[in-house]
Amino acid sequence: MAKVDASAEPDGEAREKRLARRGAVTRSDLADAVHRKVGVPRADCAKYVEMVLEEIFERIVAREDVKLSSFGAFLVRAKKERLGRNPKTGAGAKISARLVVTFKPSNILRARINDGE
């Protein structure tokens, strides 16, 4: 039985299935894309993707906004305490103050999304 080269380009059919599923893009998908475009070994690409995501994660945890030119910004926002309600029972419930992360796409990303419709 022939050994399959793990770094070889996936066959067209497998790639088409992956694109057709239209699910969430995974870390593995990002690493594969970097591998195809740059040609660096797949394992190294996975490490690079992980390093970038870890840096973004650390900055957000440190309550810093992360702005990626031509892509968008991850913004850390404080929400005040407020009164909410349980939709099933209608009973009031206090929602505590907390931090949330939001994403604001850049105008370039918005334009590319809308041009693709």
N, C-alpha and C positions, 0 to 999 in steps of 0.2 A: 504494500500500500504506500502510495507516495505521500510524503510529508507536505503539508500545506504551509506556505509562507504566511505568517500572521501579519506581516507588513504589506502584503500584496493588496492591490486595489480590489475592493469588493466587486463581484460581478454586477452587471447592469440591472439584472432582475432583483437582486437583494437590495440594491440602492433604491430602485423604484418602489419596492414595498415599504422601505423605511420612509421615503418621502410621502408616499400615499397615506400612511397612517395618520399624519397630521397631528400627532400627539405632542407632548412636551419634549423639548430638546434637552437631552441629558448631558452630563459632563463627558460621557463617552462620545456622544455625537460631536461635541465641541472639539474634543481631542482628535477625533477622526478628521474633522474639517481642517484643523491646523496641519495635521499630517499630510493630507492631500495637497494643500496649498504650499507648504513650506518644504516638505520632504524630510523633515527631521523624524527620527524613529518614534513610533507611536507611543512608547512608554515615556519618552521625554516630553512629548506633547501633552500627555495626561498630567505630568508633573507641572508643566507650565500653566495649564488651565487651572489646576488646583491652586497654584501660587497666586494667580490673579484673583480667583474667587476668594481665597483666604484674606488677601489684602483688602478687598472690598468689604468683606465680613468684619474684619477688625476695625476698619474706619467707621462703619455703621454702628458697631457696638460702642465705639468711643464717642458716639453721638455727633459724628462729622457727616456732612453731606458729601456724597460722591458724585462728581460730575464727569461724564464721559463725552467728550466733544463729538458732535454729529450723531450721538446716540440718545443721551438723556441724562437725567439726574435722579439718584436715589436720595430722598430727603427724609430726615428724621424730624418728626413733628410730635409735639406734646398735645395730648387731648385732655381736656378738663374733666373733672368728675361730673357726672350727669345722672339724671333719673331716666331709666328706661322701663320697659315692661316686658313681661313674658308673653309672647304672642299666643300661646296656647291657653293660658289661664287669665291673662289680662292683669295679673298681679304686678305691682310696681317693684322695681329692683334698682338698687343703687349701682351704677357702673363706675368703678374707680378710675382715677386719673392714670394715664399710661402713655408710653411712647409708642409711636407707630412708624413704620417705614412706608413711604409712598414713592411711586415712580412717576416722573414727569418726562415724557418723550420730548426730544428736541424737535424743532421745526423741520429739520432735514428728515428725521425719522417719520414724522407725521406726513410729510409730503410723499415720501416713498411708499408708505402704507396706502395712502389715498390714491396715488397714481396706479397702484397695482389692482385696484378694484375693477 
